[in-house]
Amino acid sequence: MQLFIRRFWGFRPTTVPLITFGSTTYRDKLLRLSVSGDRIAFVATKNEKSGEDERGCILGMAEIGRRAVVDESALPDAN
């Protein structure tokens, strides 16, 4: 099993149970390098965009799915 690490400004697995990427390039690279059973750890950035009590902390971990999804309707409404 490989463990990948991804930095996040916010981690909301109960409302957004997806690994999200700002670019398909990053998503595709993770899918190319990982295999079934690999995991990803979510780490909060150390800047002001992360909650003060979360900065630099591991926030959670998940198994990496094998299917890329490009569908904004899977995300909660930003309004």
Distance bins in CASP14 RR format, pairs under 12 A and 6 or more apart:
PFRMAT RR
TARGET T0000
AUTHOR 0000-0000-0000
RMODE 2
METHOD distances of the structure
MODEL  1
1 34 0 0 0 0 1 0 0 0 0 0 0
1 35 0 0 0 0 1 0 0 0 0 0 0
1 36 0 0 0 0 1 0 0 0 0 0 0
1 37 1 0 1 0 0 0 0 0 0 0 0
1 38 1 0 1 0 0 0 0 0 0 0 0
1 39 1 0 0 1 0 0 0 0 0 0 0
1 40 0 0 0 0 0 1 0 0 0 0 0
1 61 0 0 0 0 0 1 0 0 0 0 0
1 63 0 0 0 0 1 0 0 0 0 0 0
1 64 0 0 0 0 0 1 0 0 0 0 0
2 30 0 0 0 0 0 1 0 0 0 0 0
2 33 1 0 0 1 0 0 0 0 0 0 0
2 34 1 0 0 1 0 0 0 0 0 0 0
2 35 1 0 0 1 0 0 0 0 0 0 0
2 36 0 0 0 0 0 1 0 0 0 0 0
2 37 0 0 0 0 1 0 0 0 0 0 0
2 38 1 0 1 0 0 0 0 0 0 0 0
2 39 1 0 0 1 0 0 0 0 0 0 0
2 40 0 0 0 0 1 0 0 0 0 0 0
2 41 0 0 0 0 0 1 0 0 0 0 0
2 63 0 0 0 0 0 1 0 0 0 0 0
2 64 0 0 0 0 1 0 0 0 0 0 0
3 33 0 0 0 0 0 1 0 0 0 0 0
3 34 0 0 0 0 1 0 0 0 0 0 0
3 37 0 0 0 0 0 1 0 0 0 0 0
3 38 1 0 0 1 0 0 0 0 0 0 0
3 39 1 0 1 0 0 0 0 0 0 0 0
3 40 1 0 0 1 0 0 0 0 0 0 0
3 41 1 0 0 1 0 0 0 0 0 0 0
3 42 0 0 0 0 0 1 0 0 0 0 0
3 43 0 0 0 0 0 1 0 0 0 0 0
3 58 0 0 0 0 0 1 0 0 0 0 0
3 60 0 0 0 0 0 1 0 0 0 0 0
3 61 1 0 0 1 0 0 0 0 0 0 0
3 62 0 0 0 0 0 1 0 0 0 0 0
3 63 0 0 0 0 0 1 0 0 0 0 0
3 64 0 0 0 0 0 1 0 0 0 0 0
4 19 0 0 0 0 1 0 0 0 0 0 0
4 26 0 0 0 0 0 1 0 0 0 0 0
4 27 0 0 0 0 0 1 0 0 0 0 0
4 29 0 0 0 0 1 0 0 0 0 0 0
4 30 1 0 0 1 0 0 0 0 0 0 0
4 31 0 0 0 0 0 1 0 0 0 0 0
4 32 0 0 0 0 0 1 0 0 0 0 0
4 33 1 0 0 1 0 0 0 0 0 0 0
4 34 1 0 0 1 0 0 0 0 0 0 0
4 35 0 0 0 0 0 1 0 0 0 0 0
4 37 0 0 0 0 0 1 0 0 0 0 0
4 38 1 0 0 1 0 0 0 0 0 0 0
4 39 1 0 0 1 0 0 0 0 0 0 0
4 40 1 0 1 0 0 0 0 0 0 0 0
4 41 1 0 0 1 0 0 0 0 0 0 0
4 42 0 0 0 0 0 1 0 0 0 0 0
4 43 0 0 0 0 0 1 0 0 0 0 0
4 61 0 0 0 0 1 0 0 0 0 0 0
4 62 0 0 0 0 0 1 0 0 0 0 0
4 63 0 0 0 0 0 1 0 0 0 0 0
4 64 1 0 0 1 0 0 0 0 0 0 0
4 65 0 0 0 0 0 1 0 0 0 0 0
5 19 0 0 0 0 0 1 0 0 0 0 0
5 30 0 0 0 0 0 1 0 0 0 0 0
5 38 0 0 0 0 0 1 0 0 0 0 0
5 39 0 0 0 0 1 0 0 0 0 0 0
5 40 1 0 0 1 0 0 0 0 0 0 0
5 41 1 0 1 0 0 0 0 0 0 0 0
5 42 0 0 0 0 1 0 0 0 0 0 0
5 43 1 0 1 0 0 0 0 0 0 0 0
5 44 0 0 0 0 0 1 0 0 0 0 0
5 45 0 0 0 0 0 1 0 0 0 0 0
5 56 0 0 0 0 0 1 0 0 0 0 0
5 58 0 0 0 0 1 0 0 0 0 0 0
5 59 0 0 0 0 0 1 0 0 0 0 0
5 60 0 0 0 0 0 1 0 0 0 0 0
5 61 0 0 0 0 1 0 0 0 0 0 0
6 19 1 0 0 1 0 0 0 0 0 0 0
6 20 0 0 0 0 1 0 0 0 0 0 0
6 21 0 0 0 0 1 0 0 0 0 0 0
6 22 0 0 0 0 0 1 0 0 0 0 0
6 26 0 0 0 0 1 0 0 0 0 0 0
6 27 0 0 0 0 0 1 0 0 0 0 0
6 29 0 0 0 0 0 1 0 0 0 0 0
6 30 0 0 0 0 1 0 0 0 0 0 0
6 34 0 0 0 0 0 1 0 0 0 0 0
6 39 0 0 0 0 0 1 0 0 0 0 0
6 40 1 0 1 0 0 0 0 0 0 0 0
6 41 1 0 0 1 0 0 0 0 0 0 0
6 42 1 0 1 0 0 0 0 0 0 0 0
6 43 1 0 0 1 0 0 0 0 0 0 0
6 44 0 0 0 0 0 1 0 0 0 0 0
6 45 0 0 0 0 0 1 0 0 0 0 0
6 58 0 0 0 0 0 1 0 0 0 0 0
6 59 0 0 0 0 0 1 0 0 0 0 0
6 60 0 0 0 0 0 1 0 0 0 0 0
6 61 0 0 0 0 0 1 0 0 0 0 0
6 62 0 0 0 0 1 0 0 0 0 0 0
6 64 0 0 0 0 0 1 0 0 0 0 0
7 21 0 0 0 0 0 1 0 0 0 0 0
7 26 0 0 0 0 0 1 0 0 0 0 0
7 40 0 0 0 0 0 1 0 0 0 0 0
7 41 0 0 0 0 1 0 0 0 0 0 0
7 42 0 0 0 0 1 0 0 0 0 0 0
7 43 1 0 1 0 0 0 0 0 0 0 0
7 44 1 0 0 1 0 0 0 0 0 0 0
7 45 1 0 1 0 0 0 0 0 0 0 0
7 46 0 0 0 0 1 0 0 0 0 0 0
7 47 0 0 0 0 1 0 0 0 0 0 0
7 49 0 0 0 0 0 1 0 0 0 0 0
7 50 0 0 0 0 1 0 0 0 0 0 0
7 54 0 0 0 0 0 1 0 0 0 0 0
7 55 0 0 0 0 0 1 0 0 0 0 0
7 56 0 0 0 0 1 0 0 0 0 0 0
7 57 0 0 0 0 0 1 0 0 0 0 0
7 58 0 0 0 0 0 1 0 0 0 0 0
7 59 0 0 0 0 1 0 0 0 0 0 0
8 16 0 0 0 0 0 1 0 0 0 0 0
8 18 0 0 0 0 0 1 0 0 0 0 0
8 19 0 0 0 0 1 0 0 0 0 0 0
8 20 0 0 0 0 1 0 0 0 0 0 0
8 21 0 0 0 0 0 1 0 0 0 0 0
8 22 0 0 0 0 0 1 0 0 0 0 0
8 40 0 0 0 0 0 1 0 0 0 0 0
8 41 0 0 0 0 0 1 0 0 0 0 0
8 42 1 0 1 0 0 0 0 0 0 0 0
8 43 1 0 0 1 0 0 0 0 0 0 0
8 44 1 0 0 1 0 0 0 0 0 0 0
8 45 1 0 0 1 0 0 0 0 0 0 0
8 46 0 0 0 0 0 1 0 0 0 0 0
8 47 0 0 0 0 0 1 0 0 0 0 0
8 49 0 0 0 0 1 0 0 0 0 0 0
8 50 1 0 0 1 0 0 0 0 0 0 0
8 51 0 0 0 0 0 1 0 0 0 0 0
8 54 0 0 0 0 1 0 0 0 0 0 0
8 55 0 0 0 0 0 1 0 0 0 0 0
8 56 0 0 0 0 0 1 0 0 0 0 0
8 57 0 0 0 0 0 1 0 0 0 0 0
8 58 0 0 0 0 0 1 0 0 0 0 0
8 59 1 0 0 1 0 0 0 0 0 0 0
8 60 0 0 0 0 1 0 0 0 0 0 0
8 62 0 0 0 0 0 1 0 0 0 0 0
9 20 0 0 0 0 0 1 0 0 0 0 0
9 22 0 0 0 0 0 1 0 0 0 0 0
9 42 0 0 0 0 0 1 0 0 0 0 0
9 43 0 0 0 0 0 1 0 0 0 0 0
9 44 1 0 0 1 0 0 0 0 0 0 0
9 45 1 0 1 0 0 0 0 0 0 0 0
9 46 0 0 0 0 0 1 0 0 0 0 0
9 47 0 0 0 0 1 0 0 0 0 0 0
9 48 0 0 0 0 1 0 0 0 0 0 0
9 49 1 0 1 0 0 0 0 0 0 0 0
9 50 1 0 1 0 0 0 0 0 0 0 0
9 51 0 0 0 0 1 0 0 0 0 0 0
9 54 0 0 0 0 1 0 0 0 0 0 0
9 55 0 0 0 0 0 1 0 0 0 0 0
9 56 0 0 0 0 0 1 0 0 0 0 0
9 59 0 0 0 0 0 1 0 0 0 0 0
10 16 0 0 0 0 1 0 0 0 0 0 0
10 20 0 0 0 0 0 1 0 0 0 0 0
10 42 0 0 0 0 1 0 0 0 0 0 0
10 43 0 0 0 0 0 1 0 0 0 0 0
10 44 1 0 0 1 0 0 0 0 0 0 0
10 45 0 0 0 0 1 0 0 0 0 0 0
10 47 0 0 0 0 0 1 0 0 0 0 0
10 49 1 0 0 1 0 0 0 0 0 0 0
10 50 1 0 0 1 0 0 0 0 0 0 0
10 51 1 0 0 1 0 0 0 0 0 0 0
10 54 1 0 0 1 0 0 0 0 0 0 0
10 55 0 0 0 0 0 1 0 0 0 0 0
10 56 0 0 0 0 0 1 0 0 0 0 0
10 57 0 0 0 0 0 1 0 0 0 0 0
10 59 1 0 0 1 0 0 0 0 0 0 0
10 60 0 0 0 0 0 1 0 0 0 0 0
11 17 0 0 0 0 0 1 0 0 0 0 0
11 18 0 0 0 0 0 1 0 0 0 0 0
11 19 0 0 0 0 0 1 0 0 0 0 0
11 20 0 0 0 0 0 1 0 0 0 0 0
11 40 0 0 0 0 0 1 0 0 0 0 0
11 41 0 0 0 0 0 1 0 0 0 0 0
11 42 1 0 1 0 0 0 0 0 0 0 0
11 43 0 0 0 0 1 0 0 0 0 0 0
11 44 1 0 0 1 0 0 0 0 0 0 0
11 45 0 0 0 0 0 1 0 0 0 0 0
11 50 0 0 0 0 1 0 0 0 0 0 0
11 51 0 0 0 0 0 1 0 0 0 0 0
11 54 1 0 0 1 0 0 0 0 0 0 0
11 56 0 0 0 0 0 1 0 0 0 0 0
11 57 0 0 0 0 1 0 0 0 0 0 0
11 58 0 0 0 0 1 0 0 0 0 0 0
11 59 1 0 1 0 0 0 0 0 0 0 0
11 60 1 0 0 1 0 0 0 0 0 0 0
11 61 0 0 0 0 0 1 0 0 0 0 0
11 62 0 0 0 0 0 1 0 0 0 0 0
12 18 0 0 0 0 1 0 0 0 0 0 0
12 20 0 0 0 0 0 1 0 0 0 0 0
12 42 0 0 0 0 0 1 0 0 0 0 0
12 44 0 0 0 0 0 1 0 0 0 0 0
12 54 0 0 0 0 0 1 0 0 0 0 0
12 59 0 0 0 0 1 0 0 0 0 0 0
12 60 0 0 0 0 0 1 0 0 0 0 0
12 75 0 0 0 0 0 1 0 0 0 0 0
12 76 0 0 0 0 1 0 0 0 0 0 0
13 19 0 0 0 0 1 0 0 0 0 0 0
13 20 0 0 0 0 0 1 0 0 0 0 0
13 40 0 0 0 0 0 1 0 0 0 0 0
13 42 0 0 0 0 1 0 0 0 0 0 0
13 59 0 0 0 0 1 0 0 0 0 0 0
13 60 1 0 0 1 0 0 0 0 0 0 0
13 61 0 0 0 0 0 1 0 0 0 0 0
13 62 1 0 0 1 0 0 0 0 0 0 0
14 76 0 0 0 0 0 1 0 0 0 0 0
15 74 0 0 0 0 0 1 0 0 0 0 0
15 75 0 0 0 0 1 0 0 0 0 0 0
15 76 1 0 1 0 0 0 0 0 0 0 0
15 77 0 0 0 0 0 1 0 0 0 0 0
15 78 0 0 0 0 0 1 0 0 0 0 0
16 42 0 0 0 0 0 1 0 0 0 0 0
16 62 0 0 0 0 0 1 0 0 0 0 0
16 72 0 0 0 0 0 1 0 0 0 0 0
16 74 0 0 0 0 1 0 0 0 0 0 0
16 75 1 0 0 1 0 0 0 0 0 0 0
16 76 1 0 0 1 0 0 0 0 0 0 0
16 77 0 0 0 0 0 1 0 0 0 0 0
16 78 0 0 0 0 0 1 0 0 0 0 0
17 42 0 0 0 0 0 1 0 0 0 0 0
17 62 0 0 0 0 1 0 0 0 0 0 0
17 63 0 0 0 0 0 1 0 0 0 0 0
17 65 0 0 0 0 0 1 0 0 0 0 0
17 69 0 0 0 0 0 1 0 0 0 0 0
17 74 0 0 0 0 1 0 0 0 0 0 0
17 75 0 0 0 0 0 1 0 0 0 0 0
17 76 0 0 0 0 0 1 0 0 0 0 0
18 27 0 0 0 0 0 1 0 0 0 0 0
18 40 0 0 0 0 0 1 0 0 0 0 0
18 42 0 0 0 0 0 1 0 0 0 0 0
18 62 0 0 0 0 1 0 0 0 0 0 0
18 64 0 0 0 0 0 1 0 0 0 0 0
18 65 0 0 0 0 1 0 0 0 0 0 0
18 67 0 0 0 0 0 1 0 0 0 0 0
18 68 0 0 0 0 0 1 0 0 0 0 0
18 69 1 0 0 1 0 0 0 0 0 0 0
18 70 0 0 0 0 0 1 0 0 0 0 0
18 71 0 0 0 0 1 0 0 0 0 0 0
18 72 0 0 0 0 0 1 0 0 0 0 0
18 73 0 0 0 0 0 1 0 0 0 0 0
18 74 1 0 0 1 0 0 0 0 0 0 0
18 75 1 0 0 1 0 0 0 0 0 0 0
18 76 0 0 0 0 0 1 0 0 0 0 0
19 26 0 0 0 0 1 0 0 0 0 0 0
19 27 1 0 0 1 0 0 0 0 0 0 0
19 30 1 0 0 1 0 0 0 0 0 0 0
19 31 0 0 0 0 0 1 0 0 0 0 0
19 34 0 0 0 0 0 1 0 0 0 0 0
19 38 0 0 0 0 0 1 0 0 0 0 0
19 39 0 0 0 0 0 1 0 0 0 0 0
19 40 1 0 0 1 0 0 0 0 0 0 0
19 41 0 0 0 0 0 1 0 0 0 0 0
19 42 0 0 0 0 1 0 0 0 0 0 0
19 60 0 0 0 0 0 1 0 0 0 0 0
19 61 0 0 0 0 0 1 0 0 0 0 0
19 62 1 0 0 1 0 0 0 0 0 0 0
19 63 0 0 0 0 1 0 0 0 0 0 0
19 64 1 0 0 1 0 0 0 0 0 0 0
19 65 1 0 0 1 0 0 0 0 0 0 0
19 66 0 0 0 0 0 1 0 0 0 0 0
19 67 0 0 0 0 0 1 0 0 0 0 0
19 68 0 0 0 0 0 1 0 0 0 0 0
19 69 0 0 0 0 1 0 0 0 0 0 0
19 74 0 0 0 0 0 1 0 0 0 0 0
19 75 0 0 0 0 0 1 0 0 0 0 0
20 26 0 0 0 0 0 1 0 0 0 0 0
20 27 0 0 0 0 1 0 0 0 0 0 0
20 30 0 0 0 0 0 1 0 0 0 0 0
20 40 0 0 0 0 0 1 0 0 0 0 0
20 42 0 0 0 0 0 1 0 0 0 0 0
20 62 0 0 0 0 0 1 0 0 0 0 0
20 68 0 0 0 0 0 1 0 0 0 0 0
20 69 0 0 0 0 1 0 0 0 0 0 0
20 70 0 0 0 0 0 1 0 0 0 0 0
20 71 0 0 0 0 0 1 0 0 0 0 0
20 72 0 0 0 0 0 1 0 0 0 0 0
20 74 0 0 0 0 1 0 0 0 0 0 0
20 75 1 0 0 1 0 0 0 0 0 0 0
20 76 0 0 0 0 0 1 0 0 0 0 0
21 27 1 0 1 0 0 0 0 0 0 0 0
21 28 0 0 0 0 1 0 0 0 0 0 0
21 29 0 0 0 0 1 0 0 0 0 0 0
21 30 1 0 0 1 0 0 0 0 0 0 0
21 31 0 0 0 0 0 1 0 0 0 0 0
21 40 0 0 0 0 0 1 0 0 0 0 0
21 64 0 0 0 0 0 1 0 0 0 0 0
21 68 0 0 0 0 1 0 0 0 0 0 0
21 69 0 0 0 0 0 1 0 0 0 0 0
21 70 0 0 0 0 1 0 0 0 0 0 0
21 75 0 0 0 0 0 1 0 0 0 0 0
22 28 0 0 0 0 0 1 0 0 0 0 0
22 70 0 0 0 0 0 1 0 0 0 0 0
22 72 0 0 0 0 0 1 0 0 0 0 0
22 75 0 0 0 0 0 1 0 0 0 0 0
23 29 0 0 0 0 1 0 0 0 0 0 0
23 30 0 0 0 0 0 1 0 0 0 0 0
23 70 0 0 0 0 0 1 0 0 0 0 0
24 30 0 0 0 0 0 1 0 0 0 0 0
24 31 0 0 0 0 1 0 0 0 0 0 0
24 32 0 0 0 0 0 1 0 0 0 0 0
24 68 1 0 0 1 0 0 0 0 0 0 0
24 69 0 0 0 0 0 1 0 0 0 0 0
24 70 1 0 0 1 0 0 0 0 0 0 0
25 31 0 0 0 0 0 1 0 0 0 0 0
25 32 0 0 0 0 0 1 0 0 0 0 0
25 68 0 0 0 0 0 1 0 0 0 0 0
26 32 0 0 0 0 0 1 0 0 0 0 0
26 33 0 0 0 0 0 1 0 0 0 0 0
26 40 0 0 0 0 0 1 0 0 0 0 0
26 68 0 0 0 0 0 1 0 0 0 0 0
27 33 0 0 0 0 0 1 0 0 0 0 0
27 34 0 0 0 0 0 1 0 0 0 0 0
27 40 0 0 0 0 0 1 0 0 0 0 0
27 64 0 0 0 0 0 1 0 0 0 0 0
27 65 0 0 0 0 0 1 0 0 0 0 0
27 66 0 0 0 0 0 1 0 0 0 0 0
27 67 0 0 0 0 0 1 0 0 0 0 0
27 68 1 0 1 0 0 0 0 0 0 0 0
27 69 0 0 0 0 1 0 0 0 0 0 0
27 70 0 0 0 0 1 0 0 0 0 0 0
28 34 0 0 0 0 0 1 0 0 0 0 0
28 68 1 0 0 1 0 0 0 0 0 0 0
28 70 0 0 0 0 0 1 0 0 0 0 0
29 64 0 0 0 0 0 1 0 0 0 0 0
29 68 0 0 0 0 0 1 0 0 0 0 0
30 38 0 0 0 0 1 0 0 0 0 0 0
30 39 0 0 0 0 0 1 0 0 0 0 0
30 40 1 0 0 1 0 0 0 0 0 0 0
30 62 0 0 0 0 0 1 0 0 0 0 0
30 64 1 0 0 1 0 0 0 0 0 0 0
30 65 0 0 0 0 1 0 0 0 0 0 0
30 66 0 0 0 0 0 1 0 0 0 0 0
30 68 0 0 0 0 1 0 0 0 0 0 0
31 38 0 0 0 0 0 1 0 0 0 0 0
31 40 0 0 0 0 0 1 0 0 0 0 0
31 64 1 0 0 1 0 0 0 0 0 0 0
31 65 0 0 0 0 1 0 0 0 0 0 0
31 66 1 0 0 1 0 0 0 0 0 0 0
31 67 0 0 0 0 1 0 0 0 0 0 0
31 68 1 0 0 1 0 0 0 0 0 0 0
31 69 0 0 0 0 0 1 0 0 0 0 0
32 38 0 0 0 0 0 1 0 0 0 0 0
32 64 0 0 0 0 0 1 0 0 0 0 0
32 66 0 0 0 0 0 1 0 0 0 0 0
32 68 0 0 0 0 0 1 0 0 0 0 0
33 40 0 0 0 0 0 1 0 0 0 0 0
33 64 0 0 0 0 1 0 0 0 0 0 0
34 40 0 0 0 0 1 0 0 0 0 0 0
34 62 0 0 0 0 0 1 0 0 0 0 0
34 63 0 0 0 0 1 0 0 0 0 0 0
34 64 1 0 1 0 0 0 0 0 0 0 0
34 65 0 0 0 0 1 0 0 0 0 0 0
34 66 0 0 0 0 1 0 0 0 0 0 0
34 68 0 0 0 0 0 1 0 0 0 0 0
35 63 0 0 0 0 0 1 0 0 0 0 0
35 64 0 0 0 0 1 0 0 0 0 0 0
35 65 0 0 0 0 0 1 0 0 0 0 0
35 66 0 0 0 0 1 0 0 0 0 0 0
36 63 0 0 0 0 1 0 0 0 0 0 0
36 64 0 0 0 0 1 0 0 0 0 0 0
36 65 1 0 0 1 0 0 0 0 0 0 0
36 66 1 0 0 1 0 0 0 0 0 0 0
36 67 0 0 0 0 0 1 0 0 0 0 0
37 61 0 0 0 0 0 1 0 0 0 0 0
37 62 0 0 0 0 0 1 0 0 0 0 0
37 63 1 0 1 0 0 0 0 0 0 0 0
37 64 1 0 0 1 0 0 0 0 0 0 0
37 65 0 0 0 0 1 0 0 0 0 0 0
37 66 0 0 0 0 1 0 0 0 0 0 0
38 61 0 0 0 0 0 1 0 0 0 0 0
38 62 0 0 0 0 0 1 0 0 0 0 0
38 63 1 0 0 1 0 0 0 0 0 0 0
38 64 1 0 1 0 0 0 0 0 0 0 0
38 65 0 0 0 0 1 0 0 0 0 0 0
38 66 0 0 0 0 1 0 0 0 0 0 0
39 58 0 0 0 0 0 1 0 0 0 0 0
39 60 0 0 0 0 1 0 0 0 0 0 0
39 61 1 0 1 0 0 0 0 0 0 0 0
39 62 1 0 0 1 0 0 0 0 0 0 0
39 63 1 0 1 0 0 0 0 0 0 0 0
39 64 1 0 0 1 0 0 0 0 0 0 0
39 65 0 0 0 0 0 1 0 0 0 0 0
40 58 0 0 0 0 0 1 0 0 0 0 0
40 59 0 0 0 0 0 1 0 0 0 0 0
40 60 0 0 0 0 1 0 0 0 0 0 0
40 61 1 0 0 1 0 0 0 0 0 0 0
40 62 1 0 1 0 0 0 0 0 0 0 0
40 63 0 0 0 0 1 0 0 0 0 0 0
40 64 1 0 1 0 0 0 0 0 0 0 0
40 65 0 0 0 0 1 0 0 0 0 0 0
41 56 0 0 0 0 0 1 0 0 0 0 0
41 57 0 0 0 0 0 1 0 0 0 0 0
41 58 1 0 1 0 0 0 0 0 0 0 0
41 59 0 0 0 0 1 0 0 0 0 0 0
41 60 1 0 0 1 0 0 0 0 0 0 0
41 61 1 0 1 0 0 0 0 0 0 0 0
41 62 0 0 0 0 1 0 0 0 0 0 0
41 63 0 0 0 0 0 1 0 0 0 0 0
41 64 0 0 0 0 0 1 0 0 0 0 0
42 50 0 0 0 0 0 1 0 0 0 0 0
42 54 0 0 0 0 0 1 0 0 0 0 0
42 56 0 0 0 0 0 1 0 0 0 0 0
42 57 0 0 0 0 1 0 0 0 0 0 0
42 58 1 0 0 1 0 0 0 0 0 0 0
42 59 1 0 1 0 0 0 0 0 0 0 0
42 60 1 0 1 0 0 0 0 0 0 0 0
42 61 1 0 0 1 0 0 0 0 0 0 0
42 62 1 0 0 1 0 0 0 0 0 0 0
42 64 0 0 0 0 0 1 0 0 0 0 0
43 50 0 0 0 0 1 0 0 0 0 0 0
43 54 0 0 0 0 1 0 0 0 0 0 0
43 55 0 0 0 0 1 0 0 0 0 0 0
43 56 1 0 1 0 0 0 0 0 0 0 0
43 57 1 0 0 1 0 0 0 0 0 0 0
43 58 1 0 1 0 0 0 0 0 0 0 0
43 59 1 0 0 1 0 0 0 0 0 0 0
43 60 0 0 0 0 1 0 0 0 0 0 0
43 61 0 0 0 0 0 1 0 0 0 0 0
44 50 1 0 1 0 0 0 0 0 0 0 0
44 51 1 0 0 1 0 0 0 0 0 0 0
44 52 0 0 0 0 1 0 0 0 0 0 0
44 53 0 0 0 0 1 0 0 0 0 0 0
44 54 1 0 1 0 0 0 0 0 0 0 0
44 55 1 0 1 0 0 0 0 0 0 0 0
44 56 1 0 1 0 0 0 0 0 0 0 0
44 57 1 0 1 0 0 0 0 0 0 0 0
44 58 0 0 0 0 1 0 0 0 0 0 0
44 59 1 0 1 0 0 0 0 0 0 0 0
44 60 0 0 0 0 1 0 0 0 0 0 0
45 51 0 0 0 0 1 0 0 0 0 0 0
45 52 0 0 0 0 0 1 0 0 0 0 0
45 54 0 0 0 0 1 0 0 0 0 0 0
45 55 1 0 0 1 0 0 0 0 0 0 0
45 56 1 0 0 1 0 0 0 0 0 0 0
45 57 0 0 0 0 0 1 0 0 0 0 0
45 59 0 0 0 0 0 1 0 0 0 0 0
46 52 0 0 0 0 0 1 0 0 0 0 0
46 54 0 0 0 0 1 0 0 0 0 0 0
46 55 1 0 1 0 0 0 0 0 0 0 0
46 56 1 0 1 0 0 0 0 0 0 0 0
46 57 0 0 0 0 1 0 0 0 0 0 0
47 54 0 0 0 0 0 1 0 0 0 0 0
47 55 1 0 0 1 0 0 0 0 0 0 0
47 56 0 0 0 0 1 0 0 0 0 0 0
48 54 0 0 0 0 0 1 0 0 0 0 0
48 55 0 0 0 0 1 0 0 0 0 0 0
49 55 0 0 0 0 1 0 0 0 0 0 0
49 56 0 0 0 0 0 1 0 0 0 0 0
50 56 1 0 0 1 0 0 0 0 0 0 0
50 57 0 0 0 0 1 0 0 0 0 0 0
50 59 0 0 0 0 1 0 0 0 0 0 0
51 57 0 0 0 0 1 0 0 0 0 0 0
51 59 0 0 0 0 0 1 0 0 0 0 0
53 59 0 0 0 0 0 1 0 0 0 0 0
54 60 0 0 0 0 0 1 0 0 0 0 0
67 74 0 0 0 0 0 1 0 0 0 0 0
68 74 0 0 0 0 0 1 0 0 0 0 0
69 75 0 0 0 0 0 1 0 0 0 0 0
72 78 0 0 0 0 1 0 0 0 0 0 0
END
